Amino acid sequence: MGSFQSLDGLRLAGTLTVPSTGDAARAVVLAHSEGLDRDENGLFPLLADALAAEGAATLRFDHRGHGESDGAQETRTFTEHLNDIRAALAFVRTETGARRVSLVGNRFSGGLAAFYAARRPTELDRLALLTPQLNFKGDYIDQNPNWSHGRLATPQLAEVGYLEHGPGVRHGRAFLNEAFWVRPSFVFGEILPPTLIVHGTKDTRVPVESSRAAARRLKIDDVLVEIDGTCEENEEFVVERVVEWITFSE
C-alpha cells in the first residue's frame, strides 16, 4: 500500500509490487476500469504477481474519485486522468529505477491508455489494452438517453451537478464536454509502442468490433487477441497473454 501525488496535488492511493529480488529492469502501470478500484475485481493483483515472477515491477492505483484516492467522481476530467497516468509512470520509474516502463489499461482506462500513448509516443516500452473503450463520445453522449442529437436533454446536470453512468460512476459537466474531443479511435495510427489488444467477442458493453476497427490502424507487429466470451471470464488467459507481451525481449 502507499500513495503518490498527482500533478495537481491530489493523493492517489496505489500498490507497488516488486520482484522478490528487488531489482526490476521493467515496470508496468496498471490502470483500472471506471467505477472500480486498483484491484480491478482481482485481475490486477493476479497480473502484478505474475509480472513480479518474471522480474517486472507494477504500480496499480486508484483513479481520482475512486477507491482510497482523493477527488470526487463528479469533478474529474479526462485531462486529469491522463495527467494521473503521467504521474503514475513517473512515480514507478523513480521508485524502481526501471528503464523500460509499460502501460496496461482496462475498459475506460484502455481508451485513456491508447490516447496517452498516441500523444506521448516515445515514453512507453509496450502497451496493452484490455476491452478498451475507444469511443467516449459514443458511450457517454450518443448512446446516453440524457442527450439528444449531441445536446443535453435533461435538467439533472444543472440540478445536481452530474449525470449517473452506472453504479458508482458520476460524470460532471467538464468530463462530458471533454468526451466530445478525447477520441482514442481517431489517434490510433499515432501509437508507436508495440500494442496488444485483448477483447472478448461476447462483451456486450464494449463490442469487439471497435477493437477490430482500431487494429486495422495498428502497425504490422501489433496484435489483437479475441477471446470467446469476455476478458473477465478468462482471467488466467488474459494474465498469460499480457505477461508474455510485456516481458517479450527483442
N, C-alpha and C positions, 0 to 999 in steps of 0.2 A: 504494500500500500504506500501511498505518498501523493505528492501533488507537484505541479509546476504552474507558472504564471502564463496567462495569455498575453498577447501583445498589448491589450488594453487594460491589463492589471487584474483580471479575474483569476481566482484559484481554480484550476482544473484538476480534479482527482484522477489519479492513474495508478496502474500497477506495472512495475518494471520487472520483467523476468529475464534472468541471465543464465547462460550455460553454467554447469557445475564447476567448470574450470575457471570461471570468472572472466575469461577472455572471449571477445566476440569481434570477429572481423566484419560481421554483418549484423545489422539491426533492422527491425521492422516496426512500423507504427500500424496498429490495428484500429480502424475507425468503424464504429458500430452504427446500426440502423437507428432511424429516428424513432423516438418513443421507448427505446430500450436503454441499456447501460453498457459499460465497458466489457461485461462478460458475454454479451450477445447470446443470452439464453444458454450459456455453457459452451458455445462454439469457440470463443476466443481463448478461454483457458486451455482447452484441448490443443488449439493451434499453437499457443505460446509454449506449452510443454514439448510439443513435437518439434518445434523450431529450436528450442533450447537443446534438445537431444542431438541436433545437427549443428550445434555451435553458433546459433543465431540468437541474439537478444531481441526482446519485444517490449513495446510500450503500448498498453491498451488504456484508454482514458475515457472518462465520461464527458460527452459533449456538454457545453454550457447549457444550463437549464435542464440537465438530465442527471440522474443518479446523485452523486455527492458533490458535483461541481457547482460553482457559483453561477448566478444568472437565472433568468426567467424564460420559460418557454415562449411567452408572447412577445418578448422584446428582441429575441435573437434574429440575426440576418444570415444570409448565405455568405456574405463577405466576412462576417465574424467567424463562421465555421471554417472558412478557408484559411483565415489567419490563425485559427487554433491548430489546424493541421500543420501549418508552418512552424508554430511554436513547439508542437509535439516533436516534429522532425529535428529541430534544433536541440531540444532537450535530450533526446535519445542519443544524438551524436555526442553531446558533451558528456553525458553520464557513462557511455560505453566506450567511447573512442573509436567506434566502428567507422570504417572507411566507406563501406557500401551500405546505404540505407534505402529500404524499400517501403512501399505503402500498400496496405490491403484495406479495401472499403467494401462494406456490405450494404446493399439496397440504397437508401438515401446517401450514405457515405460512399457508395460505389460511384454515384454520379459526381459527388464532390471530388473524389479522388481522380476521376478522369479529367474533370475540369482543371484541377490543380496541376496535374501532370502536363496538360496542354499549355498552361500559362507559365509553368516553370520547368521546361522540358529537359534541362540538363541536371536537375537536382536529384533525381531518383535513380536508383540502380535498376529496380524492377517494380512492376505494378501488377496487382491482382484485384479484379473486380468481381464480386460475388452478387449475382442477381441485381446488377446495377440499375438504378433509376436514371435514365438518360434524358427524360423529357419532363422537367419540373413544371413547366407551364401546362403541359397536357395533364399531369397528375393533379396539380393544385388549382388550376384555373379552368381549363377547357372541360374537364370531366367533373367539376365540382358544381353541385346544384345551387350553390350560393352565388354563382357567377352566370351571366348570360351574355353571349357574344363579346366576351372579353371585358365586361363591365360588372361591377359588384351589384348584386340583386337582392341584398338583404341588409336590414339595419343593424344586424348583430355586431358587426365590426365597430360601428360608431358607438353602440350602446355599451359593450363590454370590453372592447379593445382587442379582440382576437376572434378567429374562427376555429372551431374544433375540427381536427382531422384525425379521427380515430382515437382510441383510448390513450389518454396521457399525452396527446400531441396538440399543441396550440400554435397557431400561426398569426402573427401580428401584421400590421399594415406594411411595415418595411420589408418583412420577409416575402409577403405576397407580391409586392411591387417588384422585388428582385427576381422572382420566379419568371417574369417576362423576359429577362435578359441573361440569366445564367443558364446557358443551354449546352450541356455536355455533348449532346449528339452533334452539334454544329462544329465542335472543335476537335473531334476525334482524330482527324487527319493530321493534327499538330502534335500528337503524343509521340515522343521519341523513345522513352524507356520500353524495353520488352514487356508486352502486356498479355496477361492471361485473363480471360473472361470465363466464369463458370456460371451456368444458368440452367435452371430446371425447366423442362419442356411443358410441365403441367402447372407452373406457377400462375395463379390467377390474378395476383396483384400487380406483377410486373411481367407481362408477356414476353416470351423468349424472342419474339420477332424483333423487339427493339435491339437486343444484343446481336442478332443476326445481321441487322442493317448496319450496326456500328462496326461489326467485324469486317465488313466489306471495305471499310476505310482504313483498317489497320495495316501494318507492314507484313511482309511475307512470313517473317519468323514469329509473329504473334499467333495466339491460339484461342479459339473458342471451344470450350468443352460443354457439351449439352448432356444433362442428366435426365433420365427418365423419372419424373417426379419433381420434387423440389430440393433445393440445397439443404433445407432443414431436415428433410427425411433421409439425407445421405451424408451426415456429418463426417463420418470416417473417410469417405471417398474425397470429400471436399478438402479436408485437412491434408490428406496424402498428396493431392494434386498441387495444393498451394505450397506445401513444404518442398516438393520437387522443383517447383518453379522458382521459388525464392532462393534456394540453395544451389541451383544449377551453376556450374562453372564452365565458362567457355574454354 
